[in-house]
Amino acid sequence: MTNTYTNLQLDIVGHSAVVTIANPPANTWTRAGLADLTRLVGDLNANRNIYSLIVTGEGQKFFSAGADVNAFADGDKAMAREMARRFGEAFEALSQFCGVSIAAINGYAMGGGLECALACDIRIAEEQAQMALPEASIGLLPCAGGTQNLPWLVGEGWAKRMILCGERVNAETALRIGLVEEVVPKGTAKQHALLLAQKIEKQSPSSVSACKKLIQGARQNPLTQLLPVERELFVDLFDTQDQKEGVNAFLEKRAAEWKNA
């Protein structure tokens, strides 16, 4: 797996991939960076030794400020369409990562930066972090999942406050409304994400992948449709090595050694 990706730094720590958005000064997303995020997630999905993906920002101020607004200054619709497509492809790929994705929000997460975090399974924010979807204040709208993913997490009311009223929230408010799952001291988001990743490593990767599909499927499908699928995926796990290893490790009172197969 190549480790050369535009504006993205990749480090492997155990079974975790740590991806740092690195495009100073504000870690903005570019066309090339978004295309390479899509490629990077595909590379990680093909690596059976990767169980979790941590996304964070370079430096101490920004997780990501989203898109560079200069790209939209001349009103070029072709550019707008391409950027919207690339944002959608990248963050949908991130959402569909086969393992568990964690956003370690180490500072400002604005616009497409927050939408990146929304595409992750879990969000950990440092106490000084600020989050917003301010696109309507400059005549745009969140086009990378923000209008769809935010209400799922915080409810329609708070989603409307943030998107329609341009309200910025701090880490404390984000925790209270369910936008993030944990608030940690400044400079420690990545560390706490890695600690959570250690818990993920104790879970069967095969089981995690199946469970994630079911949980996310609840957004679009009625309960009566997914309950039978849940039972079928349970039975399907009996075709995996991980199922046999997990049950036998439990019975033998030892730690399981997962194969992600």
ZADO-1210 file (C-alpha; in nm, 4 decimals, padded with zeros to 6 digits):
<atoms>
<atom x="00.0000" y="00.0000" z="00.0000" code="MET" pos="1"/>
<atom x="00.1447" y="00.3341" z="-00.1058" code="THR" pos="2"/>
<atom x="00.1655" y="00.5996" z="00.1614" code="ASN" pos="3"/>
<atom x="00.1731" y="00.8982" z="-00.0743" code="THR" pos="4"/>
<atom x="-00.1535" y="01.0912" z="-00.0681" code="TYR" pos="5"/>
<atom x="-00.2107" y="01.4593" z="-00.1444" code="THR" pos="6"/>
<atom x="-00.2466" y="01.6683" z="00.1737" code="ASN" pos="7"/>
<atom x="-00.2838" y="01.3521" z="00.3809" code="LEU" pos="8"/>
<atom x="-00.0296" y="01.1830" z="00.6069" code="GLN" pos="9"/>
<atom x="-00.0780" y="00.8153" z="00.6810" code="LEU" pos="10"/>
<atom x="00.0704" y="00.6375" z="00.9824" code="ASP" pos="11"/>
<atom x="-00.0024" y="00.2798" z="01.0857" code="ILE" pos="12"/>
<atom x="-00.0174" y="00.2194" z="01.4609" code="VAL" pos="13"/>
<atom x="-00.0901" y="-00.1449" z="01.5363" code="GLY" pos="14"/>
<atom x="-00.4193" y="-00.2221" z="01.3642" code="HIS" pos="15"/>
<atom x="-00.5074" y="00.1480" z="01.3283" code="SER" pos="16"/>
<atom x="-00.4536" y="00.3838" z="01.0368" code="ALA" pos="17"/>
<atom x="-00.3963" y="00.7420" z="01.1519" code="VAL" pos="18"/>
<atom x="-00.4720" y="00.9900" z="00.8746" code="VAL" pos="19"/>
<atom x="-00.3689" y="01.3513" z="00.9308" code="THR" pos="20"/>
<atom x="-00.5210" y="01.6242" z="00.7136" code="ILE" pos="21"/>
<atom x="-00.2111" y="01.8294" z="00.6306" code="ALA" pos="22"/>
<atom x="-00.2752" y="02.1339" z="00.4169" code="ASN" pos="23"/>
<atom x="-00.1716" y="02.4381" z="00.6222" code="PRO" pos="24"/>
<atom x="-00.2642" y="02.6855" z="00.7410" code="PRO" pos="25"/>
<atom x="-00.6248" y="02.5619" z="00.7809" code="ALA" pos="26"/>
<atom x="-00.6094" y="02.2029" z="00.6498" code="ASN" pos="27"/>
<atom x="-00.8504" y="02.2823" z="00.3671" code="THR" pos="28"/>
<atom x="-00.9660" y="02.0201" z="00.1193" code="TRP" pos="29"/>
<atom x="-00.8516" y="02.0341" z="-00.2436" code="THR" pos="30"/>
<atom x="-00.9705" y="01.8364" z="-00.5454" code="ARG" pos="31"/>
<atom x="-00.6564" y="01.6238" z="-00.5331" code="ALA" pos="32"/>
<atom x="-00.6812" y="01.5759" z="-00.1573" code="GLY" pos="33"/>
<atom x="-01.0423" y="01.4585" z="-00.1789" code="LEU" pos="34"/>
<atom x="-00.9612" y="01.2194" z="-00.4644" code="ALA" pos="35"/>
<atom x="-00.6746" y="01.0781" z="-00.2626" code="ASP" pos="36"/>
<atom x="-00.8921" y="01.0362" z="00.0481" code="LEU" pos="37"/>
<atom x="-01.1206" y="00.8183" z="-00.1632" code="THR" pos="38"/>
<atom x="-00.8189" y="00.6199" z="-00.2817" code="ARG" pos="39"/>
<atom x="-00.6718" y="00.5959" z="00.0671" code="LEU" pos="40"/>
<atom x="-00.9915" y="00.4514" z="00.2159" code="VAL" pos="41"/>
<atom x="-00.9992" y="00.1959" z="-00.0646" code="GLY" pos="42"/>
<atom x="-00.6402" y="00.0990" z="00.0126" code="ASP" pos="43"/>
<atom x="-00.7240" y="00.0592" z="00.3812" code="LEU" pos="44"/>
<atom x="-01.0286" y="-00.1542" z="00.3043" code="ASN" pos="45"/>
<atom x="-00.8000" y="-00.3884" z="00.1104" code="ALA" pos="46"/>
<atom x="-00.5646" y="-00.4227" z="00.4077" code="ASN" pos="47"/>
<atom x="-00.7027" y="-00.6959" z="00.6329" code="ARG" pos="48"/>
<atom x="-00.4767" y="-00.5850" z="00.9198" code="ASN" pos="49"/>
<atom x="-00.6456" y="-00.2450" z="00.9557" code="ILE" pos="50"/>
<atom x="-00.9386" y="-00.2441" z="01.1966" code="TYR" pos="51"/>
<atom x="-00.9806" y="00.1281" z="01.2650" code="SER" pos="52"/>
<atom x="-00.9209" y="00.4624" z="01.0957" code="LEU" pos="53"/>
<atom x="-00.8452" y="00.7806" z="01.2902" code="ILE" pos="54"/>
<atom x="-00.8742" y="01.1173" z="01.1141" code="VAL" pos="55"/>
<atom x="-00.7208" y="01.4294" z="01.2680" code="THR" pos="56"/>
<atom x="-00.5755" y="01.7633" z="01.1614" code="GLY" pos="57"/>
<atom x="-00.2177" y="01.8834" z="01.1467" code="GLU" pos="58"/>
<atom x="-00.1207" y="02.1488" z="01.4004" code="GLY" pos="59"/>
<atom x="-00.3005" y="02.2763" z="01.7081" code="GLN" pos="60"/>
<atom x="-00.5625" y="02.5103" z="01.5598" code="LYS" pos="61"/>
<atom x="-00.7524" y="02.3350" z="01.2794" code="PHE" pos="62"/>
<atom x="-00.9039" y="01.9940" z="01.2283" code="PHE" pos="63"/>
<atom x="-01.0140" y="02.1264" z="00.8891" code="SER" pos="64"/>
<atom x="-01.1721" y="02.4486" z="00.7672" code="ALA" pos="65"/>
<atom x="-01.3357" y="02.2625" z="00.4774" code="GLY" pos="66"/>
<atom x="-01.3078" y="02.3795" z="00.1183" code="ALA" pos="67"/>
<atom x="-01.0972" y="02.6737" z="00.0074" code="ASP" pos="68"/>
<atom x="-01.3675" y="02.9316" z="-00.0679" code="VAL" pos="69"/>
<atom x="-01.1445" y="03.0892" z="-00.3348" code="ASN" pos="70"/>
<atom x="-01.2402" y="02.7971" z="-00.5570" code="ALA" pos="71"/>
<atom x="-01.5980" y="02.9303" z="-00.5765" code="PHE" pos="72"/>
<atom x="-01.5254" y="03.3024" z="-00.6125" code="ALA" pos="73"/>
<atom x="-01.5812" y="03.3229" z="-00.9897" code="ASP" pos="74"/>
<atom x="-01.9128" y="03.1363" z="-00.9875" code="GLY" pos="75"/>
<atom x="-01.7889" y="02.8538" z="-01.2122" code="ASP" pos="76"/>
<atom x="-02.0645" y="02.5910" z="-01.2042" code="LYS" pos="77"/>
<atom x="-01.8440" y="02.3233" z="-01.3583" code="ALA" pos="78"/>
<atom x="-01.5931" y="02.3694" z="-01.0775" code="MET" pos="79"/>
<atom x="-01.8734" y="02.3639" z="-00.8213" code="ALA" pos="80"/>
<atom x="-02.0129" y="02.0414" z="-00.9636" code="ARG" pos="81"/>
<atom x="-01.6732" y="01.8729" z="-00.9642" code="GLU" pos="82"/>
<atom x="-01.5924" y="01.9783" z="-00.6076" code="MET" pos="83"/>
<atom x="-01.9344" y="01.8644" z="-00.4841" code="ALA" pos="84"/>
<atom x="-01.8820" y="01.5281" z="-00.6527" code="ARG" pos="85"/>
<atom x="-01.5356" y="01.4836" z="-00.5074" code="ARG" pos="86"/>
<atom x="-01.6529" y="01.5797" z="-00.1583" code="PHE" pos="87"/>
<atom x="-01.9400" y="01.3342" z="-00.1866" code="GLY" pos="88"/>
<atom x="-01.7253" y="01.0485" z="-00.3134" code="GLU" pos="89"/>
<atom x="-01.4584" y="01.1028" z="-00.0475" code="ALA" pos="90"/>
<atom x="-01.6858" y="01.1280" z="00.2537" code="PHE" pos="91"/>
<atom x="-01.9177" y="00.8509" z="00.1372" code="GLU" pos="92"/>
<atom x="-01.6104" y="00.6292" z="00.1044" code="ALA" pos="93"/>
<atom x="-01.5081" y="00.7319" z="00.4553" code="LEU" pos="94"/>
<atom x="-01.8552" y="00.6527" z="00.5864" code="SER" pos="95"/>
<atom x="-01.8403" y="00.3089" z="00.4233" code="GLN" pos="96"/>
<atom x="-01.4952" y="00.2205" z="00.5582" code="PHE" pos="97"/>
<atom x="-01.5189" y="-00.1437" z="00.6614" code="CYS" pos="98"/>
<atom x="-01.3803" y="-00.0865" z="01.0130" code="GLY" pos="99"/>
<atom x="-01.4477" y="00.1813" z="01.2717" code="VAL" pos="100"/>
<atom x="-01.3627" y="00.5423" z="01.1852" code="SER" pos="101"/>
<atom x="-01.2900" y="00.8006" z="01.4545" code="ILE" pos="102"/>
<atom x="-01.2625" y="01.1757" z="01.4054" code="ALA" pos="103"/>
<atom x="-01.0095" y="01.3222" z="01.6500" code="ALA" pos="104"/>
<atom x="-01.1212" y="01.6850" z="01.6301" code="ILE" pos="105"/>
<atom x="-00.8206" y="01.8865" z="01.7433" code="ASN" pos="106"/>
<atom x="-00.9476" y="02.2352" z="01.6624" code="GLY" pos="107"/>
<atom x="-01.1804" y="02.4191" z="01.4263" code="TYR" pos="108"/>
<atom x="-01.3993" y="02.1857" z="01.2196" code="ALA" pos="109"/>
<atom x="-01.5847" y="02.4064" z="00.9741" code="MET" pos="110"/>
<atom x="-01.7951" y="02.3314" z="00.6681" code="GLY" pos="111"/>
<atom x="-01.6407" y="02.0387" z="00.4834" code="GLY" pos="112"/>
<atom x="-01.4149" y="01.9838" z="00.7836" code="GLY" pos="113"/>
<atom x="-01.7142" y="01.9109" z="01.0047" code="LEU" pos="114"/>
<atom x="-01.8731" y="01.7053" z="00.7275" code="GLU" pos="115"/>
<atom x="-01.5607" y="01.4890" z="00.7275" code="CYS" pos="116"/>
<atom x="-01.6075" y="01.4301" z="01.0996" code="ALA" pos="117"/>
<atom x="-01.9779" y="01.3597" z="01.0463" code="LEU" pos="118"/>
<atom x="-01.8830" y="01.0852" z="00.7999" code="ALA" pos="119"/>
<atom x="-01.6891" y="00.9064" z="01.0742" code="CYS" pos="120"/>
<atom x="-01.8470" y="00.6579" z="01.3133" code="ASP" pos="121"/>
<atom x="-01.7312" y="00.8315" z="01.6328" code="ILE" pos="122"/>
<atom x="-01.6178" y="01.1855" z="01.7120" code="ARG" pos="123"/>
<atom x="-01.3793" y="01.2887" z="01.9916" code="ILE" pos="124"/>
<atom x="-01.3321" y="01.6648" z="02.0329" code="ALA" pos="125"/>
<atom x="-01.0697" y="01.8584" z="02.2240" code="GLU" pos="126"/>
<atom x="-01.2083" y="02.1088" z="02.4721" code="GLU" pos="127"/>
<atom x="-01.1122" y="02.4124" z="02.2597" code="GLN" pos="128"/>
<atom x="-01.2714" y="02.2783" z="01.9388" code="ALA" pos="129"/>
<atom x="-01.5328" y="02.4789" z="01.7501" code="GLN" pos="130"/>
<atom x="-01.7745" y="02.3278" z="01.4979" code="MET" pos="131"/>
<atom x="-02.0010" y="02.4856" z="01.2377" code="ALA" pos="132"/>
<atom x="-02.1641" y="02.4488" z="00.8963" code="LEU" pos="133"/>
<atom x="-02.1524" y="02.8143" z="00.7851" code="PRO" pos="134"/>
<atom x="-02.2050" y="02.7645" z="00.4112" code="GLU" pos="135"/>
<atom x="-02.5377" y="02.9535" z="00.3940" code="ALA" pos="136"/>
<atom x="-02.3646" y="03.2660" z="00.5241" code="SER" pos="137"/>
<atom x="-02.1716" y="03.2874" z="00.1952" code="ILE" pos="138"/>
<atom x="-02.4520" y="03.1805" z="-00.0367" code="GLY" pos="139"/>
<atom x="-02.3727" y="02.8082" z="-00.0426" code="LEU" pos="140"/>
<atom x="-02.4933" y="02.4962" z="00.1386" code="LEU" pos="141"/>
<atom x="-02.3279" y="02.1907" z="00.2945" code="PRO" pos="142"/>
<atom x="-02.2983" y="01.9507" z="-00.0014" code="CYS" pos="143"/>
<atom x="-02.0901" y="01.6709" z="00.1501" code="ALA" pos="144"/>
<atom x="-02.3541" y="01.5070" z="00.3673" code="GLY" pos="145"/>
<atom x="-02.3994" y="01.7853" z="00.6222" code="GLY" pos="146"/>
<atom x="-02.7723" y="01.8375" z="00.5710" code="THR" pos="147"/>
<atom x="-02.8306" y="01.4611" z="00.5975" code="GLN" pos="148"/>
<atom x="-02.5842" y="01.3410" z="00.8613" code="ASN" pos="149"/>
<atom x="-02.6151" y="01.6251" z="01.1120" code="LEU" pos="150"/>
<atom x="-02.9913" y="01.5828" z="01.1829" code="PRO" pos="151"/>
<atom x="-02.9342" y="01.2096" z="01.2357" code="TRP" pos="152"/>
<atom x="-02.6951" y="01.2893" z="01.5203" code="LEU" pos="153"/>
<atom x="-02.8355" y="01.6038" z="01.6825" code="VAL" pos="154"/>
<atom x="-03.2004" y="01.6152" z="01.5732" code="GLY" pos="155"/>
<atom x="-03.3735" y="01.8490" z="01.3342" code="GLU" pos="156"/>
<atom x="-03.3836" y="02.1480" z="01.5686" code="GLY" pos="157"/>
<atom x="-03.0117" y="02.1730" z="01.6348" code="TRP" pos="158"/>
<atom x="-02.9336" y="02.0883" z="01.2726" code="ALA" pos="159"/>
<atom x="-03.1465" y="02.3849" z="01.1675" code="LYS" pos="160"/>
<atom x="-02.9789" y="02.6104" z="01.4234" code="ARG" pos="161"/>
<atom x="-02.6362" y="02.5198" z="01.2885" code="MET" pos="162"/>
<atom x="-02.7202" y="02.5156" z="00.9158" code="ILE" pos="163"/>
<atom x="-03.0023" y="02.7699" z="00.8804" code="LEU" pos="164"/>
<atom x="-02.8937" y="03.0106" z="01.1547" code="CYS" pos="165"/>
<atom x="-02.5194" y="02.9593" z="01.1146" code="GLY" pos="166"/>
<atom x="-02.4762" y="02.8802" z="01.4822" code="GLU" pos="167"/>
<atom x="-02.1276" y="02.7706" z="01.5865" code="ARG" pos="168"/>
<atom x="-02.1005" y="02.5243" z="01.8745" code="VAL" pos="169"/>
<atom x="-01.8168" y="02.4643" z="02.1169" code="ASN" pos="170"/>
<atom x="-01.7068" y="02.1226" z="02.2385" code="ALA" pos="171"/>
<atom x="-01.9250" y="02.1340" z="02.5511" code="GLU" pos="172"/>
<atom x="-02.2375" y="02.2068" z="02.3480" code="THR" pos="173"/>
<atom x="-02.1401" y="01.9493" z="02.0867" code="ALA" pos="174"/>
<atom x="-02.1224" y="01.6840" z="02.3588" code="LEU" pos="175"/>
<atom x="-02.4564" y="01.7887" z="02.5069" code="ARG" pos="176"/>
<atom x="-02.6426" y="01.7704" z="02.1756" code="ILE" pos="177"/>
<atom x="-02.4806" y="01.4441" z="02.0612" code="GLY" pos="178"/>
<atom x="-02.2563" y="01.5868" z="01.7902" code="LEU" pos="179"/>
<atom x="-01.9506" y="01.4337" z="01.9588" code="VAL" pos="180"/>
<atom x="-01.9216" y="01.1361" z="02.1922" code="GLU" pos="181"/>
<atom x="-01.6348" y="01.2614" z="02.4096" code="GLU" pos="182"/>
<atom x="-01.4551" y="01.5846" z="02.5004" code="VAL" pos="183"/>
<atom x="-01.0885" y="01.5629" z="02.6011" code="VAL" pos="184"/>
<atom x="-00.8131" y="01.8074" z="02.7015" code="PRO" pos="185"/>
<atom x="-00.6322" y="02.0102" z="02.4369" code="LYS" pos="186"/>
<atom x="-00.3707" y="01.8133" z="02.2458" code="GLY" pos="187"/>
<atom x="-00.5042" y="01.4689" z="02.3448" code="THR" pos="188"/>
<atom x="-00.7725" y="01.3820" z="02.0855" code="ALA" pos="189"/>
<atom x="-00.5483" y="01.1500" z="01.8852" code="LYS" pos="190"/>
<atom x="-00.4252" y="00.9813" z="02.2026" code="GLN" pos="191"/>
<atom x="-00.7806" y="00.9164" z="02.3190" code="HIS" pos="192"/>
<atom x="-00.8760" y="00.7920" z="01.9728" code="ALA" pos="193"/>
<atom x="-00.5912" y="00.5411" z="01.9839" code="LEU" pos="194"/>
<atom x="-00.7102" y="00.4231" z="02.3260" code="LEU" pos="195"/>
<atom x="-01.0540" y="00.3652" z="02.1795" code="LEU" pos="196"/>
<atom x="-00.8940" y="00.1849" z="01.8866" code="ALA" pos="197"/>
<atom x="-00.7388" y="-00.0576" z="02.1345" code="GLN" pos="198"/>
<atom x="-01.0901" y="-00.1523" z="02.2437" code="LYS" pos="199"/>
<atom x="-01.1879" y="-00.2019" z="01.8811" code="ILE" pos="200"/>
<atom x="-00.8969" y="-00.4438" z="01.8359" code="GLU" pos="201"/>
<atom x="-01.0610" y="-00.6740" z="02.0928" code="LYS" pos="202"/>
<atom x="-01.3705" y="-00.7026" z="01.8742" code="GLN" pos="203"/>
<atom x="-01.4000" y="-00.9386" z="01.5806" code="SER" pos="204"/>
<atom x="-01.3390" y="-00.7322" z="01.2649" code="PRO" pos="205"/>
<atom x="-01.5902" y="-00.9489" z="01.0795" code="SER" pos="206"/>
<atom x="-01.8546" y="-00.8829" z="01.3428" code="SER" pos="207"/>
<atom x="-01.7790" y="-00.5111" z="01.3539" code="VAL" pos="208"/>
<atom x="-01.8197" y="-00.4789" z="00.9782" code="SER" pos="209"/>
<atom x="-02.1548" y="-00.6598" z="00.9819" code="ALA" pos="210"/>
<atom x="-02.2815" y="-00.4609" z="01.2808" code="CYS" pos="211"/>
<atom x="-02.1812" y="-00.1309" z="01.1211" code="LYS" pos="212"/>
<atom x="-02.3793" y="-00.2115" z="00.8065" code="LYS" pos="213"/>
<atom x="-02.6879" y="-00.2824" z="01.0181" code="LEU" pos="214"/>
<atom x="-02.6561" y="00.0287" z="01.2344" code="ILE" pos="215"/>
<atom x="-02.6082" y="00.2581" z="00.9364" code="GLN" pos="216"/>
<atom x="-02.8825" y="00.0786" z="00.7467" code="GLY" pos="217"/>
<atom x="-03.1295" y="00.1926" z="01.0122" code="ALA" pos="218"/>
<atom x="-03.1088" y="00.5441" z="00.8650" code="ARG" pos="219"/>
<atom x="-03.2721" y="00.4448" z="00.5373" code="GLN" pos="220"/>
<atom x="-03.4650" y="00.1247" z="00.6062" code="ASN" pos="221"/>
<atom x="-03.7682" y="00.0350" z="00.8194" code="PRO" pos="222"/>
<atom x="-03.7188" y="-00.1899" z="01.1213" code="LEU" pos="223"/>
<atom x="-03.9232" y="-00.4709" z="00.9684" code="THR" pos="224"/>
<atom x="-03.6840" y="-00.4823" z="00.6721" code="GLN" pos="225"/>
<atom x="-03.3592" y="-00.4921" z="00.8684" code="LEU" pos="226"/>
<atom x="-03.4541" y="-00.7380" z="01.1429" code="LEU" pos="227"/>
<atom x="-03.4468" y="-01.0372" z="00.9028" code="PRO" pos="228"/>
<atom x="-03.1178" y="-00.9093" z="00.7577" code="VAL" pos="229"/>
<atom x="-02.9764" y="-00.8914" z="01.1095" code="GLU" pos="230"/>
<atom x="-03.0540" y="-01.2589" z="01.1635" code="ARG" pos="231"/>
<atom x="-02.9060" y="-01.3581" z="00.8278" code="GLU" pos="232"/>
<atom x="-02.5829" y="-01.1676" z="00.8919" code="LEU" pos="233"/>
<atom x="-02.5605" y="-01.3421" z="01.2293" code="PHE" pos="234"/>
<atom x="-02.5733" y="-01.6801" z="01.0543" code="VAL" pos="235"/>
<atom x="-02.3296" y="-01.5619" z="00.7850" code="ASP" pos="236"/>
<atom x="-02.0656" y="-01.4999" z="01.0514" code="LEU" pos="237"/>
<atom x="-02.0459" y="-01.8762" z="01.1001" code="PHE" pos="238"/>
<atom x="-01.8647" y="-01.8891" z="00.7655" code="ASP" pos="239"/>
<atom x="-01.5773" y="-01.6809" z="00.9094" code="THR" pos="240"/>
<atom x="-01.2631" y="-01.7860" z="01.0905" code="GLN" pos="241"/>
<atom x="-01.3224" y="-01.5041" z="01.3375" code="ASP" pos="242"/>
<atom x="-01.6467" y="-01.6614" z="01.4617" code="GLN" pos="243"/>
<atom x="-01.4780" y="-01.9905" z="01.5382" code="LYS" pos="244"/>
<atom x="-01.1794" y="-01.8173" z="01.6966" code="GLU" pos="245"/>
<atom x="-01.3959" y="-01.5860" z="01.9073" code="GLY" pos="246"/>
<atom x="-01.6152" y="-01.8578" z="02.0546" code="VAL" pos="247"/>
<atom x="-01.3246" y="-02.0953" z="02.1224" code="ASN" pos="248"/>
<atom x="-01.1132" y="-01.8183" z="02.2763" code="ALA" pos="249"/>
<atom x="-01.3997" y="-01.7370" z="02.5122" code="PHE" pos="250"/>
<atom x="-01.4466" y="-02.1005" z="02.6107" code="LEU" pos="251"/>
<atom x="-01.0707" y="-02.1452" z="02.6579" code="GLU" pos="252"/>
<atom x="-01.0470" y="-01.8210" z="02.8618" code="LYS" pos="253"/>
<atom x="-00.7864" y="-01.6583" z="02.6385" code="ARG" pos="254"/>
<atom x="-00.7622" y="-01.3511" z="02.4186" code="ALA" pos="255"/>
<atom x="-00.8860" y="-01.4019" z="02.0649" code="ALA" pos="256"/>
<atom x="-00.6448" y="-01.3707" z="01.7741" code="GLU" pos="257"/>
<atom x="-00.8445" y="-01.2195" z="01.4908" code="TRP" pos="258"/>
<atom x="-00.7732" y="-01.2872" z="01.1239" code="LYS" pos="259"/>
<atom x="-01.0370" y="-01.0544" z="00.9743" code="ASN" pos="260"/>
<atom x="-01.1439" y="-01.3464" z="00.7635" code="ALA" pos="261"/>
</atoms>
